[in-house]
Amino acid sequence: MSKIIASAAIRGAQRIAIEAEELLTKAIAEKGEQFTIEFPDTAYYLPLIYALTGFPVKTLSDMRVAVGMVREMLHTAPDEEIWTPYLGEALDSGMATLFSEEIIMAVRYAYGLEPAVDPETGYTYNGFITDTFGHTAC
């Protein structure tokens, strides 16, 4: 992986993490820390975070813990002058991005902003894909 790509991934993760944290801070201020947060039709809390960490994010307070996990995965971009390995940092940043995006999506559901509807076409975008999607009787 090139240093340019790794650096871009790391910087992107930092921006998405800030967006997730700001959105969470707003939600806590407006809805309170004990506000229950969930995706529709799933038994797995925030499924990506739960699957990878075993931590069930049930409330906005729990989500604050998840944001702490994101912070631990963030790194600075590789130095231009000094060569150091950076693949691990880029991979950690990818995980931080996935966790941050799941947090953003969950908070958007709490505000009724998902699934999103395109105002011009009227198309509804999927948003979170539920546990029941695609299951058919045999």
N, C-alpha and C positions, 0 to 999 in steps of 0.2 A: 504494500500500500504506500502510495506516495505521501510525503510530508504535507503536500498541499491539500490532499483529500482528507488526511487525518486531522489537520488543523481546521479545515472547514467543518468537519463533523463535530469536533470539540466545541468550536465557537457556536455552531447551530444548537447543540445541546444546551449550552449555557443560556442562550436566548429563550429557548422553549421552557427551560426550567424556571426562568424569571417570570415568564408569562403564567405558568401554572401556579407559582407561588403568589403572584399578585391576584390572580383570580380567586384562589383559595382564601387569601386574606380578606378580600371583599365579601365572599360568601359567608365567612365566619362572622364578620361585622354585621351583616344583614340578617343571617339566619341562626346564628349561635353555634357554638362548638358541638352541641349534642344533636344537631340536625342530622337525620338519617340520610345517607347517600347510597344510591344503588342504581344499577342499570335495570331496565325492565326484564322480566321473565328470566332471571338467572338466580341460581342458588349459591353463586361463588363470589359474592361481594364485588370487588373490582377484579375480574378474573385473571388478568395478566399479572398484576402485582401479587395476588393471592397464589397463583400457580408457581411463580418464581421465588417467592419469599416465605409463603405459608402464613403471611400476616393478613388477617381479614380487615379490610377497610370498610367499616360500617357507618362511621360518623365523620363529620368534618374534622373533629379532633383526631381521629385515626388517620385522616388524610394528611394532617400535619406531620405525623410520624413518617408517612410515605414520602413526603417532601424532604424530610431529613435523610431518608435513604437515597433520594435523588442527589442531594448535596454531596453525600459521601462518594458518589460515582463520578462526580464532575472533576475535571482536571484542567490545567492550563494547557494552551496550545504548545507544541514543541518549539523550542528555542531555535531561531534561525541560524545562530552561530555555533551552537554546540549540538553534536549528534547524541541523541539518547533514544533508546527504544520507545516507541509510541503506539504500537499496535494495541496493547492492553488498554491504554487510556482511550483510544478511539472506540474500542469495543464497549468499555464502561460507559462512554458518552452515548453510544447507541442505546444501551439499556436505560440510561437516564432519560433519553428522549422518549422511549416507549412508555416509561412510567409517567412522565410529565404529560404526554398526550392523553393517556388514560385518565389522569386527574382532570385535565381540561374538559374532556368529553363528559365525565361524570358531573362536574359542576354545571356544564351547559344543560344537562338533563335536569338538574335541580332547578334551573331557571326556566325550564320549558322551551329551551332553544334547540333541542334535538328531539326527534330527527328534523333536520333543517329542510325548509321548503324554499325552492328557488322562486322569488317573487315574479320573475318574468315569465317562466314557463309553467310554474305550478308543480313541477316535479318535486317529489319528496325523496331525499337522499337517505340511505339506510341508517346512518348513525350506528349505534351498537347493534350487532347481530345477536339475537337472543339465543338461549339454549334450545328453544323449541323450533328454530328455523330449520327447515329442510327435513324434519322428522316426519316420516309417513308410516302409516300402519302397514304391517307386512301381511 
